[in-house]
Amino acid sequence: MTTRRDFLKYTAATAATVIAPAALAKRAPVGERAIKFYNLHTGEHLSATYWVDGVYVPDEMVAINRVLRDFRTGDVAKMDPQLFDLLYVLQQKVEKQGAFHVISGYRSPKTNASLSSHSNGVAKHSLHMRGKAIDIRLPGVELKHLRQAALTMHAGGVGYYPRSNFVHVDTGRPRFW
């Protein structure tokens, strides 16, 4: 014998299987995300549509990794795609299109060791070595405004280097300096 409670459970489960796919389809990410870079050390420009309809575009990711390579050694590493998402949202927050000027993207362990031996401003275990950090500025946006926008995101680390004219952002734990 079916109780009222059993009937309601069955009806709810059946409805969920019919409704859920439609609801998920409406919430599925669609659209494109594009980003532009200008590597100050190599002179390279890149405009990449790196994300389309919820999927990172492999060829564009390869191109971005190449532009963000360690310019001192030529080493290329796989950058964290979430870093690009962070930059994409950051650019929306500051409402300024254009290319991010890249001071430093990926850093090989060799480069990082060399830099940290000459400066106390370079972390020995920098997230740059894991493709999770980038040092940038965005022409037309005051550095302090870029920093503030990054801080409000609570999405990772934010370093402020006004004397060197850049902001560091990473996909590590939220922190600032």
Summary of the structure (lengths in Angstrom):
residues: 177
radius of gyration: 21.4
end to end distance: 66.8
largest distance: 80.0
contacts: 498
relative contact order: 0.12
helix: 41%
strand: 23%
